[in-house]
Amino acid sequence: MSNVGRVCVFCNSKGGVGKSTISFLGSLSLYMIESDRQTTFVDLDSQATSITALQKFTNSRFTIETCHSYMLENGQLNSGALTQFLTGRRRNGYQVIVDMPAASRPQDLLFVGEGDIVFIPTSASDADIAATHTFLQTLLVDDRRGKASPFVVVLPNMIDDAEDMQVIRRAFWDFPVFLGRPFSYNRDFRKIFRSRNDDANILKALQAGSEYFTWMHSVIYGGAESRIRSSRLSVI
C-alpha cells in the first residue's frame, strides 16, 4: 500500500445530482477496501445529512469532520483552514472524502491539490447537464493561483440505459476530463439516509454498489499513469 494520502472531492453547483449519495457510500466502501488506511469524511454541507447517518460508523480508523471548522463568518468556505487540514491528512496517508454543498463555486476548490481527484456527478437530465456544463467551463479556466488542475471525473448518475450515457458523453465531449462508469438507478441507494435501528438499508446499498465502488477505488489508487489527460473527454 502506498503511504501517499488521497483526497477525493465530490462537487457540483447543482443540487440533487447524487453528490451526497455517492460520497457517502464511497467513503464506507473505501474504508472497507483500504483496511490499513485511515479514512476521514468531510461534510461541508451545513445540513449535515451525511454526518448524521455516518456518525454511528465512526471509530479510530473512520472519522468525520463537519463544516463548522472550515467556514468563515460570512458563510464562505475557509480554503486556508481546509488546505492546512488536508495537507496534514495527505502527509499522514489518510484517504479523505470531501462532500461539497450545492451551489459550490469553482473558486471554492482552491484547496484541491495536484494529485487529488474531483468527482462531478450528473444525471442525463437537461437541467443537470446544463448546470454541470457551466460549472466545468468555469472550473477548467478558473485562476487556481499557480496550482495545477486536478483530475476531473464526470460521474454519470441515475443512468437508465445506454442512451443516457450517450447524452452525457456528447454533452462533455469537448472537455479535457474523464468520464466515469454509470451509477445506475437503484432503489436501495435512495434509502441510505433513512433512520433505522439497524444498518440493513446501508448494507444493502453497499452490496448493490460493490462493483461500482471497486472501480472507483481503482481510479483513485491506479496511479497517474492511468490518468493521462487529453484535450477531449477520456473514458475510464
MIDOSE-1310 file (N, C-alpha, C; in nm, 2 decimals, decimal comma, always signed):
residues 236
msnv	+0,08/-0,12/+0,00/+0,00/+0,00/+0,00/+0,09/+0,12/+0,00; +0,06/+0,22/-0,09/+0,13/+0,34/-0,09/+0,10/+0,43/+0,03; +0,20/+0,50/+0,09/+0,17/+0,58/+0,20/+0,12/+0,72/+0,17; +0,11/+0,75/+0,04/+0,06/+0,87/-0,01/-0,09/+0,88/+0,02
grvc	-0,13/+0,99/+0,08/-0,27/+1,01/+0,11/-0,35/+1,05/-0,02; -0,48/+1,03/-0,01/-0,57/+1,06/-0,13/-0,68/+1,15/-0,08; -0,71/+1,25/-0,16/-0,82/+1,34/-0,14/-0,92/+1,33/-0,26; -1,04/+1,30/-0,23/-1,14/+1,29/-0,34/-1,25/+1,39/-0,30
vfcn	-1,29/+1,48/-0,40/-1,39/+1,58/-0,37/-1,50/+1,56/-0,46; -1,62/+1,56/-0,40/-1,75/+1,54/-0,48/-1,82/+1,67/-0,48; -1,84/+1,73/-0,60/-1,89/+1,86/-0,61/-1,97/+1,88/-0,74; -2,06/+1,98/-0,73/-2,13/+2,03/-0,85/-2,21/+2,15/-0,80
skgg	-2,23/+2,25/-0,88/-2,31/+2,37/-0,84/-2,46/+2,33/-0,83; -2,50/+2,22/-0,89/-2,64/+2,18/-0,90/-2,67/+2,08/-0,78; -2,78/+2,10/-0,72/-2,82/+2,01/-0,61/-2,90/+1,89/-0,67; -2,90/+1,78/-0,60/-2,98/+1,67/-0,64/-2,92/+1,58/-0,75
vgks	-2,78/+1,60/-0,77/-2,72/+1,52/-0,88/-2,65/+1,39/-0,82; -2,66/+1,37/-0,69/-2,60/+1,25/-0,63/-2,47/+1,26/-0,55; -2,43/+1,39/-0,53/-2,30/+1,41/-0,45/-2,30/+1,33/-0,32; -2,40/+1,36/-0,24/-2,40/+1,30/-0,11/-2,42/+1,15/-0,11
tisf	-2,50/+1,10/-0,19/-2,52/+0,96/-0,20/-2,40/+0,88/-0,24; -2,33/+0,93/-0,35/-2,21/+0,86/-0,39/-2,09/+0,88/-0,30; -2,08/+1,00/-0,24/-1,97/+1,02/-0,15/-1,99/+0,94/-0,02; -2,11/+0,93/+0,03/-2,15/+0,86/+0,15/-2,11/+0,71/+0,13
lgsl	-2,16/+0,65/+0,02/-2,13/+0,51/+0,00/-1,99/+0,49/-0,04; -1,93/+0,58/-0,11/-1,79/+0,57/-0,15/-1,70/+0,57/-0,03; -1,73/+0,66/+0,07/-1,64/+0,67/+0,19/-1,64/+0,54/+0,27; -1,76/+0,48/+0,28/-1,77/+0,35/+0,36/-1,70/+0,24/+0,28
slym	-1,72/+0,24/+0,15/-1,66/+0,13/+0,06/-1,50/+0,14/+0,07; -1,45/+0,27/+0,05/-1,31/+0,29/+0,06/-1,25/+0,25/+0,19; -1,33/+0,28/+0,30/-1,29/+0,24/+0,43/-1,27/+0,09/+0,45; -1,36/+0,02/+0,39/-1,36/-0,13/+0,40/-1,25/-0,19/+0,30
iesd	-1,23/-0,13/+0,19/-1,13/-0,18/+0,09/-0,99/-0,15/+0,14; -0,97/-0,03/+0,18/-0,83/+0,01/+0,23/-0,83/-0,01/+0,38; -0,82/-0,13/+0,42/-0,84/-0,17/+0,57/-0,72/-0,13/+0,65; -0,61/-0,09/+0,59/-0,49/-0,05/+0,67/-0,48/+0,11/+0,67
rqtt	-0,57/+0,17/+0,61/-0,56/+0,32/+0,60/-0,67/+0,39/+0,68; -0,63/+0,51/+0,73/-0,73/+0,59/+0,80/-0,82/+0,67/+0,70; -0,94/+0,68/+0,73/-1,04/+0,74/+0,64/-1,11/+0,86/+0,71; -1,12/+0,97/+0,64/-1,19/+1,09/+0,70/-1,29/+1,13/+0,60
fvdl	-1,41/+1,16/+0,65/-1,52/+1,21/+0,56/-1,54/+1,36/+0,61; -1,53/+1,45/+0,51/-1,56/+1,59/+0,54/-1,69/+1,63/+0,48; -1,78/+1,67/+0,56/-1,91/+1,72/+0,51/-1,92/+1,87/+0,52; -1,91/+1,93/+0,40/-1,91/+2,08/+0,40/-2,05/+2,14/+0,38
dsqa	-2,15/+2,05/+0,39/-2,29/+2,09/+0,38/-2,34/+2,12/+0,52; -2,40/+2,24/+0,54/-2,45/+2,28/+0,67/-2,57/+2,19/+0,72; -2,63/+2,13/+0,62/-2,75/+2,04/+0,66/-2,70/+1,91/+0,73; -2,57/+1,87/+0,70/-2,51/+1,76/+0,77/-2,58/+1,63/+0,76
tsit	-2,65/+1,61/+0,65/-2,73/+1,48/+0,63/-2,63/+1,36/+0,64; -2,52/+1,37/+0,57/-2,43/+1,25/+0,57/-2,37/+1,23/+0,71; -2,33/+1,34/+0,77/-2,27/+1,33/+0,91/-2,36/+1,26/+1,00; -2,49/+1,29/+1,00/-2,58/+1,23/+1,09/-2,59/+1,08/+1,07
alqk	-2,59/+1,04/+0,94/-2,60/+0,90/+0,90/-2,47/+0,82/+0,93; -2,36/+0,89/+0,92/-2,23/+0,82/+0,93/-2,18/+0,82/+1,07; -2,24/+0,89/+1,16/-2,19/+0,91/+1,30/-2,17/+0,77/+1,37; -2,27/+0,68/+1,34/-2,26/+0,55/+1,41/-2,15/+0,46/+1,36
ftns	-2,09/+0,50/+1,25/-1,98/+0,42/+1,19/-1,84/+0,46/+1,24; -1,83/+0,58/+1,31/-1,70/+0,63/+1,34/-1,63/+0,54/+1,44; -1,50/+0,54/+1,43/-1,41/+0,47/+1,52/-1,27/+0,52/+1,50; -1,17/+0,45/+1,55/-1,04/+0,50/+1,55/-0,98/+0,51/+1,41
rfti	-1,04/+0,45/+1,31/-1,00/+0,45/+1,17/-1,09/+0,52/+1,08; -1,21/+0,55/+1,12/-1,30/+0,62/+1,04/-1,36/+0,75/+1,11; -1,32/+0,86/+1,07/-1,36/+0,99/+1,14/-1,43/+1,08/+1,05; -1,51/+1,17/+1,11/-1,58/+1,27/+1,03/-1,55/+1,41/+1,07
etch	-1,57/+1,50/+0,98/-1,54/+1,64/+1,00/-1,67/+1,72/+0,95; -1,71/+1,81/+1,04/-1,83/+1,89/+1,00/-1,78/+2,02/+0,93; -1,87/+2,10/+0,87/-1,83/+2,22/+0,80/-1,79/+2,33/+0,89; -1,83/+2,33/+1,02/-1,81/+2,44/+1,11/-1,67/+2,49/+1,12
syml	-1,57/+2,40/+1,11/-1,43/+2,44/+1,13/-1,37/+2,50/+1,00; -1,45/+2,49/+0,89/-1,39/+2,54/+0,77/-1,48/+2,64/+0,70; -1,56/+2,71/+0,78/-1,64/+2,82/+0,72/-1,61/+2,95/+0,79; -1,61/+3,06/+0,71/-1,59/+3,19/+0,76/-1,72/+3,25/+0,81
engq	-1,72/+3,36/+0,88/-1,84/+3,42/+0,94/-1,94/+3,46/+0,84; -1,89/+3,49/+0,72/-1,98/+3,53/+0,61/-2,04/+3,41/+0,53; -2,01/+3,29/+0,58/-2,07/+3,17/+0,52/-1,99/+3,12/+0,41; -1,88/+3,18/+0,37/-1,79/+3,13/+0,26/-1,69/+3,03/+0,32
lnsg	-1,65/+2,94/+0,23/-1,55/+2,84/+0,27/-1,42/+2,90/+0,30; -1,36/+2,86/+0,41/-1,23/+2,90/+0,46/-1,12/+2,80/+0,39; -1,09/+2,84/+0,27/-1,00/+2,75/+0,19/-0,86/+2,73/+0,26; -0,81/+2,83/+0,33/-0,69/+2,82/+0,40/-0,69/+2,72/+0,51
altq	-0,79/+2,72/+0,59/-0,81/+2,62/+0,70/-0,82/+2,48/+0,65; -0,90/+2,47/+0,54/-0,92/+2,33/+0,48/-0,80/+2,28/+0,41; -0,72/+2,37/+0,35/-0,60/+2,33/+0,28/-0,50/+2,28/+0,39; -0,49/+2,35/+0,50/-0,40/+2,31/+0,61/-0,44/+2,17/+0,66
fltg	-0,56/+2,15/+0,68/-0,61/+2,02/+0,73/-0,58/+1,91/+0,64; -0,61/+1,93/+0,51/-0,59/+1,83/+0,41/-0,44/+1,80/+0,39; -0,36/+1,90/+0,40/-0,22/+1,88/+0,38/-0,17/+1,78/+0,49; -0,21/+1,80/+0,61/-0,17/+1,71/+0,72/-0,22/+1,57/+0,69
rrrn	-0,35/+1,56/+0,65/-0,40/+1,42/+0,62/-0,33/+1,35/+0,51; -0,30/+1,43/+0,40/-0,22/+1,36/+0,29/-0,09/+1,31/+0,34; -0,02/+1,40/+0,42/+0,11/+1,36/+0,47/+0,11/+1,24/+0,55; +0,00/+1,22/+0,62/-0,01/+1,10/+0,71/-0,08/+0,98/+0,65
gyqv	-0,10/+0,99/+0,51/-0,15/+0,87/+0,44/-0,30/+0,85/+0,45; -0,38/+0,95/+0,49/-0,52/+0,93/+0,50/-0,58/+0,93/+0,36; -0,70/+0,87/+0,35/-0,79/+0,89/+0,24/-0,90/+0,98/+0,29; -0,92/+1,09/+0,22/-1,02/+1,19/+0,26/-1,13/+1,20/+0,16
ivdm	-1,25/+1,20/+0,19/-1,36/+1,22/+0,10/-1,43/+1,35/+0,14; -1,44/+1,44/+0,05/-1,50/+1,57/+0,08/-1,63/+1,59/+0,00; -1,74/+1,61/+0,07/-1,87/+1,63/+0,01/-1,90/+1,78/+0,01; -1,90/+1,84/-0,10/-1,92/+1,99/-0,12/-2,07/+2,01/-0,12
paas	-2,12/+2,13/-0,07/-2,26/+2,16/-0,08/-2,31/+2,20/-0,22; -2,43/+2,20/-0,24/-2,49/+2,25/-0,37/-2,46/+2,40/-0,37; -2,45/+2,46/-0,49/-2,42/+2,60/-0,51/-2,27/+2,63/-0,48; -2,19/+2,52/-0,48/-2,05/+2,54/-0,47/-2,00/+2,61/-0,60
rpqd	-1,89/+2,69/-0,58/-1,83/+2,76/-0,69/-1,70/+2,70/-0,72; -1,66/+2,70/-0,85/-1,52/+2,65/-0,88/-1,41/+2,71/-0,80; -1,42/+2,84/-0,77/-1,32/+2,91/-0,69/-1,32/+2,86/-0,54; -1,42/+2,78/-0,50/-1,42/+2,72/-0,37/-1,32/+2,60/-0,36
llfv	-1,27/+2,56/-0,48/-1,19/+2,44/-0,49/-1,04/+2,46/-0,49; -1,00/+2,58/-0,44/-0,86/+2,61/-0,43/-0,78/+2,52/-0,34; -0,85/+2,45/-0,25/-0,78/+2,36/-0,16/-0,75/+2,23/-0,22; -0,80/+2,20/-0,34/-0,77/+2,08/-0,41/-0,63/+2,08/-0,46
gegd	-0,55/+1,97/-0,43/-0,41/+1,96/-0,47/-0,40/+1,89/-0,61; -0,28/+1,89/-0,66/-0,25/+1,85/-0,80/-0,28/+1,70/-0,81; -0,26/+1,62/-0,71/-0,29/+1,47/-0,73/-0,42/+1,43/-0,68; -0,51/+1,53/-0,64/-0,64/+1,50/-0,59/-0,73/+1,47/-0,71
ivfi	-0,85/+1,41/-0,68/-0,95/+1,38/-0,78/-1,08/+1,46/-0,75; -1,13/+1,52/-0,85/-1,26/+1,59/-0,83/-1,36/+1,51/-0,91; -1,46/+1,45/-0,84/-1,57/+1,38/-0,90/-1,69/+1,47/-0,91; -1,75/+1,48/-1,03/-1,86/+1,57/-1,06/-1,98/+1,48/-1,11
ptsa	-2,07/+1,44/-1,02/-2,19/+1,36/-1,06/-2,29/+1,45/-1,14; -2,35/+1,38/-1,23/-2,46/+1,45/-1,30/-2,55/+1,34/-1,36; -2,68/+1,37/-1,37/-2,77/+1,28/-1,44/-2,77/+1,32/-1,59; -2,86/+1,26/-1,67/-2,87/+1,29/-1,81/-2,98/+1,39/-1,83
sdad	-3,04/+1,45/-1,73/-3,15/+1,55/-1,75/-3,09/+1,68/-1,80; -3,17/+1,75/-1,87/-3,13/+1,88/-1,93/-3,08/+1,97/-1,83; -3,15/+1,98/-1,72/-3,12/+2,08/-1,61/-2,98/+2,05/-1,55; -2,96/+1,92/-1,52/-2,83/+1,88/-1,46/-2,72/+1,89/-1,55
iaat	-2,74/+1,86/-1,68/-2,63/+1,87/-1,78/-2,59/+2,02/-1,80; -2,69/+2,11/-1,81/-2,67/+2,25/-1,83/-2,59/+2,31/-1,71; -2,63/+2,28/-1,59/-2,56/+2,33/-1,47/-2,42/+2,27/-1,46; -2,40/+2,14/-1,49/-2,27/+2,08/-1,49/-2,18/+2,14/-1,59
htfl	-2,23/+2,16/-1,71/-2,16/+2,22/-1,82/-2,10/+2,36/-1,78; -2,18/+2,44/-1,72/-2,14/+2,57/-1,68/-2,03/+2,56/-1,57; -2,06/+2,47/-1,47/-1,96/+2,45/-1,36/-1,83/+2,41/-1,42; -1,82/+2,31/-1,51/-1,70/+2,26/-1,57/-1,63/+2,37/-1,65
qtll	-1,70/+2,45/-1,72/-1,64/+2,56/-1,80/-1,56/+2,65/-1,71; -1,63/+2,69/-1,60/-1,56/+2,78/-1,51/-1,45/+2,72/-1,44; -1,46/+2,59/-1,39/-1,36/+2,52/-1,32/-1,23/+2,51/-1,40; -1,25/+2,48/-1,53/-1,13/+2,45/-1,61/-1,05/+2,57/-1,66
vddr	-1,12/+2,69/-1,65/-1,05/+2,82/-1,68/-1,02/+2,90/-1,56; -1,07/+2,86/-1,44/-1,05/+2,94/-1,33/-0,91/+2,96/-1,29; -0,87/+3,07/-1,23/-0,74/+3,10/-1,19/-0,71/+3,03/-1,06; -0,63/+2,93/-1,06/-0,60/+2,85/-0,94/-0,47/+2,89/-0,87
rgka	-0,43/+3,02/-0,90/-0,32/+3,08/-0,83/-0,19/+3,00/-0,85; -0,17/+2,95/-0,97/-0,05/+2,87/-1,00/-0,05/+2,73/-0,97; -0,17/+2,68/-0,91/-0,18/+2,53/-0,89/-0,22/+2,46/-1,01; -0,17/+2,34/-1,03/-0,20/+2,26/-1,14/-0,35/+2,21/-1,13
spfv	-0,41/+2,19/-1,24/-0,55/+2,14/-1,24/-0,56/+2,00/-1,18; -0,66/+1,97/-1,11/-0,68/+1,84/-1,05/-0,73/+1,75/-1,16; -0,74/+1,62/-1,14/-0,80/+1,52/-1,22/-0,95/+1,53/-1,20; -1,02/+1,56/-1,31/-1,17/+1,57/-1,30/-1,24/+1,46/-1,37
vvlp	-1,33/+1,39/-1,29/-1,41/+1,28/-1,34/-1,55/+1,31/-1,34; -1,62/+1,31/-1,45/-1,77/+1,33/-1,46/-1,83/+1,19/-1,42; -1,92/+1,19/-1,32/-1,98/+1,06/-1,28/-2,12/+1,06/-1,33; -2,15/+0,98/-1,44/-2,29/+0,97/-1,48/-2,38/+0,90/-1,37
nmid	-2,48/+0,97/-1,33/-2,56/+0,92/-1,21/-2,71/+0,90/-1,26; -2,78/+0,81/-1,19/-2,92/+0,78/-1,22/-2,94/+0,74/-1,37; -2,85/+0,66/-1,41/-2,85/+0,62/-1,55/-2,94/+0,50/-1,58; -3,03/+0,51/-1,67/-3,13/+0,41/-1,70/-3,08/+0,32/-1,82
daed	-3,02/+0,37/-1,91/-2,98/+0,29/-2,03/-2,86/+0,36/-2,11; -2,83/+0,29/-2,22/-2,71/+0,34/-2,30/-2,74/+0,48/-2,36; -2,86/+0,51/-2,38/-2,90/+0,64/-2,44/-2,86/+0,75/-2,34; -2,89/+0,73/-2,21/-2,85/+0,83/-2,11/-2,70/+0,85/-2,11
mqvi	-2,62/+0,75/-2,13/-2,47/+0,76/-2,13/-2,43/+0,84/-2,25; -2,50/+0,81/-2,37/-2,46/+0,89/-2,49/-2,49/+1,04/-2,48; -2,60/+1,07/-2,41/-2,64/+1,21/-2,38/-2,52/+1,28/-2,31; -2,48/+1,21/-2,20/-2,37/+1,27/-2,12/-2,24/+1,27/-2,20
rraf	-2,21/+1,17/-2,27/-2,09/+1,17/-2,35/-2,08/+1,28/-2,45; -2,19/+1,30/-2,52/-2,20/+1,41/-2,62/-2,19/+1,55/-2,55; -2,25/+1,56/-2,43/-2,25/+1,69/-2,37/-2,11/+1,74/-2,32; -2,02/+1,64/-2,29/-1,89/+1,68/-2,23/-1,78/+1,63/-2,32
wdfp	-1,81/+1,61/-2,45/-1,71/+1,55/-2,54/-1,59/+1,65/-2,55; -1,61/+1,78/-2,55/-1,50/+1,87/-2,58/-1,43/+1,92/-2,45; -1,46/+1,86/-2,34/-1,39/+1,89/-2,21/-1,27/+1,80/-2,19; -1,16/+1,85/-2,14/-1,05/+1,76/-2,11/-1,06/+1,69/-1,97
vflg	-1,17/+1,61/-1,96/-1,20/+1,55/-1,83/-1,22/+1,40/-1,86; -1,24/+1,32/-1,75/-1,27/+1,18/-1,77/-1,41/+1,15/-1,75; -1,46/+1,05/-1,81/-1,60/+1,00/-1,80/-1,60/+0,87/-1,72; -1,66/+0,87/-1,61/-1,66/+0,75/-1,53/-1,77/+0,65/-1,57
rpfs	-1,77/+0,54/-1,49/-1,87/+0,44/-1,52/-2,01/+0,49/-1,47; -2,12/+0,44/-1,53/-2,25/+0,48/-1,49/-2,29/+0,43/-1,35; -2,35/+0,52/-1,27/-2,40/+0,48/-1,14/-2,55/+0,46/-1,17; -2,59/+0,34/-1,19/-2,73/+0,31/-1,24/-2,83/+0,33/-1,13
ynrd	-2,95/+0,36/-1,17/-3,06/+0,38/-1,07/-3,08/+0,25/-0,99; -3,10/+0,27/-0,86/-3,13/+0,15/-0,78/-3,21/+0,21/-0,65; -3,32/+0,15/-0,62/-3,40/+0,20/-0,51/-3,32/+0,19/-0,38; -3,23/+0,10/-0,37/-3,16/+0,08/-0,24/-3,07/+0,21/-0,21
frki	-3,02/+0,27/-0,32/-2,94/+0,39/-0,30/-3,02/+0,51/-0,24; -3,15/+0,51/-0,26/-3,24/+0,62/-0,22/-3,27/+0,60/-0,07; -3,24/+0,49/-0,01/-3,28/+0,46/+0,13/-3,17/+0,47/+0,23; -3,05/+0,52/+0,19/-2,94/+0,51/+0,28/-2,95/+0,61/+0,40
frsr	-3,03/+0,72/+0,38/-3,03/+0,82/+0,48/-3,15/+0,80/+0,57; -3,23/+0,69/+0,56/-3,34/+0,66/+0,65/-3,29/+0,62/+0,78; -3,36/+0,67/+0,89/-3,32/+0,63/+1,02/-3,37/+0,50/+1,06; -3,28/+0,41/+1,09/-3,32/+0,27/+1,13/-3,24/+0,23/+1,25
ndda	-3,30/+0,13/+1,32/-3,22/+0,07/+1,44/-3,11/-0,02/+1,39; -3,11/-0,07/+1,27/-3,00/-0,15/+1,22/-2,95/-0,08/+1,09; -2,85/-0,15/+1,03/-2,78/-0,09/+0,92/-2,82/-0,16/+0,79; -2,93/-0,23/+0,79/-2,97/-0,32/+0,68/-2,98/-0,24/+0,55
nilk	-3,04/-0,12/+0,56/-3,05/-0,03/+0,43/-2,92/+0,00/+0,37; -2,82/+0,04/+0,46/-2,69/+0,08/+0,41/-2,61/-0,04/+0,36; -2,62/-0,15/+0,43/-2,55/-0,27/+0,38/-2,60/-0,32/+0,25; -2,73/-0,31/+0,23/-2,79/-0,35/+0,10/-2,75/-0,26/-0,01
alqa	-2,74/-0,13/+0,02/-2,69/-0,04/-0,08/-2,54/-0,06/-0,12; -2,46/-0,09/-0,01/-2,32/-0,12/-0,04/-2,30/-0,24/-0,12; -2,38/-0,34/-0,10/-2,37/-0,47/-0,18/-2,41/-0,44/-0,32; -2,52/-0,36/-0,34/-2,56/-0,33/-0,47/-2,46/-0,24/-0,55
gsey	-2,38/-0,16/-0,48/-2,28/-0,08/-0,55/-2,14/-0,13/-0,54; -2,12/-0,25/-0,49/-1,99/-0,30/-0,47/-1,90/-0,30/-0,59; -1,95/-0,34/-0,71/-1,87/-0,34/-0,83/-1,83/-0,19/-0,87; -1,93/-0,10/-0,85/-1,90/+0,04/-0,89/-1,79/+0,10/-0,80
ftwm	-1,80/+0,07/-0,67/-1,70/+0,14/-0,58/-1,56/+0,06/-0,59; -1,56/-0,06/-0,63/-1,44/-0,12/-0,66/-1,37/-0,06/-0,78; -1,45/-0,02/-0,88/-1,40/+0,06/-0,99/-1,35/+0,19/-0,94; -1,42/+0,26/-0,86/-1,38/+0,39/-0,81/-1,25/+0,38/-0,73
hsvi	-1,23/+0,28/-0,65/-1,11/+0,26/-0,58/-0,99/+0,24/-0,68; -1,01/+0,17/-0,79/-0,90/+0,15/-0,89/-0,87/+0,28/-0,95; -0,96/+0,37/-0,97/-0,93/+0,50/-1,03/-0,85/+0,59/-0,93; -0,89/+0,58/-0,81/-0,82/+0,66/-0,70/-0,68/+0,62/-0,68
ygga	-0,66/+0,49/-0,68/-0,53/+0,43/-0,64/-0,45/+0,37/-0,76; -0,50/+0,40/-0,88/-0,44/+0,34/-1,00/-0,31/+0,40/-1,04; -0,28/+0,52/-0,99/-0,16/+0,59/-1,03/-0,18/+0,69/-1,14; -0,10/+0,79/-1,15/-0,11/+0,89/-1,25/-0,10/+0,84/-1,39
esri	-0,03/+0,73/-1,41/-0,01/+0,67/-1,54/-0,14/+0,62/-1,60; -0,24/+0,60/-1,52/-0,37/+0,55/-1,57/-0,46/+0,67/-1,60; -0,41/+0,79/-1,57/-0,50/+0,91/-1,59/-0,43/+1,01/-1,68; -0,39/+0,96/-1,80/-0,33/+1,05/-1,89/-0,44/+1,14/-1,96
rssr	-0,42/+1,27/-1,94/-0,52/+1,36/-1,99/-0,50/+1,39/-2,14; -0,61/+1,41/-2,21/-0,61/+1,46/-2,35/-0,69/+1,59/-2,36; -0,70/+1,64/-2,48/-0,78/+1,77/-2,49/-0,93/+1,74/-2,50; -0,97/+1,61/-2,50/-1,11/+1,58/-2,51/-1,14/+1,47/-2,40
lsvi	-1,27/+1,45/-2,39/-1,32/+1,35/-2,30/-1,25/+1,22/-2,31; -1,21/+1,16/-2,20/-1,14/+1,03/-2,20/-1,23/+0,94/-2,11; -1,25/+0,82/-2,15/-1,33/+0,72/-2,07/-1,24/+0,64/-1,99; -1,28/+0,62/-1,86/-1,20/+0,54/-1,77/-1,30/+0,44/-1,70
